[in-house]
Amino acid sequence: MEIKITARHMELTEEMKGFIEEKLGRLERHLQEESPVSLVISEEKPGYIVEISLHDRGSDFLSKASRPELESATEEAVDKMNKQLRRHKDKLISSARTSPGKEIPLVSETGMEEEDL
């Protein structure tokens, strides 16, 4: 995952960058391909605004959160993005199951395909 972080009206420390990259790492399990992720942080009067955008599987995704603390705004934006990606992935899997021509091998938590069980 290629991450581009932009900070508006503020300086971004290495500690903040590490925190953001760690939180964005949770999104990788839902991405099919190497997707570029863009994160914009703005410091506004009431607090921080965090916007995350990415493109995966032919669709664009955007999440936005506003909170007084940078950490909570980042966590909320990542949670919203995670929810969108999970819903999109579930929709793709369910449509593939109902389509007679498509087959997607599903891997369970144990690492074995459902057919092997």
C-alpha positions as CSV (number, residue, x, y, z in Angstrom):
1,M,0.0,0.0,0.0
2,E,1.4,3.3,-1.1
3,I,0.5,6.1,1.5
4,K,0.6,9.8,0.7
5,I,0.1,12.0,3.8
6,T,-0.6,15.8,3.4
7,A,-0.8,18.1,6.4
8,R,-2.6,21.5,6.0
9,H,-2.0,24.3,8.5
10,M,0.3,22.2,10.7
11,E,3.6,20.3,11.0
12,L,3.5,16.5,11.0
13,T,6.0,14.8,13.3
14,E,7.5,11.4,12.7
15,E,5.5,10.1,15.7
16,M,2.3,11.2,14.1
17,K,3.3,9.7,10.7
18,G,4.1,6.3,12.4
19,F,0.7,6.3,14.2
20,I,-1.1,7.1,10.9
21,E,0.7,4.4,8.9
22,E,0.0,1.9,11.6
23,K,-3.7,2.6,11.6
24,L,-3.8,2.6,7.8
25,G,-2.2,-0.8,7.8
26,R,-5.5,-2.3,9.0
27,L,-7.0,-1.5,5.6
28,E,-4.5,-3.7,3.6
29,R,-6.4,-7.0,4.3
30,H,-9.4,-5.7,2.4
31,L,-7.5,-4.4,-0.7
32,Q,-7.2,-6.6,-3.7
33,E,-4.3,-4.7,-5.4
34,E,-1.5,-2.3,-4.5
35,S,-3.7,0.7,-4.0
36,P,-2.4,4.3,-3.4
37,V,-4.0,5.8,-0.3
38,S,-4.2,9.5,0.2
39,L,-4.7,11.0,3.6
40,V,-5.2,14.7,4.2
41,I,-5.0,16.2,7.7
42,S,-6.3,19.7,8.3
43,E,-6.0,21.6,11.6
44,E,-9.2,23.7,11.9
45,K,-10.5,25.8,14.7
46,P,-12.5,23.1,16.5
47,G,-9.9,20.4,16.0
48,Y,-8.7,18.2,13.2
49,I,-10.2,17.0,10.0
50,V,-8.9,13.7,8.5
51,E,-9.9,12.6,5.0
52,I,-8.8,9.3,3.5
53,S,-9.3,8.4,-0.2
54,L,-8.4,5.4,-2.2
55,H,-9.2,3.5,-5.4
56,D,-9.6,-0.3,-5.4
57,R,-11.4,-2.8,-7.6
58,G,-12.7,-0.1,-10.0
59,S,-14.3,1.9,-7.2
60,D,-13.3,5.1,-5.3
61,F,-13.7,5.3,-1.5
62,L,-13.7,8.3,0.7
63,S,-14.0,8.7,4.4
64,K,-13.9,11.9,6.5
65,A,-13.8,12.5,10.3
66,S,-13.6,15.6,12.5
67,R,-12.5,15.4,16.1
68,P,-10.7,17.6,18.7
69,E,-7.8,15.1,18.8
70,L,-5.8,14.0,15.8
71,E,-5.6,10.4,17.0
72,S,-9.4,10.0,17.5
73,A,-10.1,11.7,14.1
74,T,-7.6,9.3,12.4
75,E,-9.1,6.2,14.1
76,E,-12.7,7.3,13.1
77,A,-11.7,7.9,9.5
78,V,-9.9,4.5,9.3
79,D,-12.9,2.7,10.9
80,K,-15.3,4.3,8.3
81,M,-13.0,3.3,5.4
82,N,-12.6,-0.2,6.8
83,K,-16.4,-0.5,7.0
84,Q,-16.8,0.7,3.4
85,L,-14.1,-1.7,2.1
86,R,-15.5,-4.7,4.0
87,R,-19.0,-4.0,2.6
88,H,-17.7,-3.7,-0.9
89,K,-15.7,-6.9,-0.6
90,D,-18.7,-8.8,0.8
91,K,-20.8,-7.5,-2.1
92,L,-18.3,-8.7,-4.6
93,I,-18.1,-12.1,-3.0
94,S,-21.9,-12.6,-2.7
95,S,-22.4,-11.5,-6.4
96,A,-19.6,-14.0,-7.4
97,R,-21.4,-16.8,-5.5
98,T,-24.7,-16.1,-7.3
99,S,-23.2,-15.7,-10.8
100,P,-22.9,-19.1,-12.5
101,G,-19.9,-18.2,-14.5
102,K,-17.6,-16.8,-11.8
103,E,-15.7,-18.7,-9.2
104,I,-13.7,-17.1,-6.4
105,P,-11.9,-19.5,-4.0
106,L,-12.6,-18.4,-0.5
107,V,-9.9,-18.8,2.2
108,S,-11.1,-19.4,5.7
109,E,-9.3,-18.2,8.8
110,T,-7.3,-21.4,9.0
111,G,-5.8,-20.8,5.6
112,M,-7.6,-23.7,3.9
113,E,-10.0,-23.3,1.1
114,E,-13.7,-24.1,1.8
115,E,-13.5,-26.9,-0.8
116,D,-10.8,-28.6,1.3
117,L,-12.9,-28.7,4.4
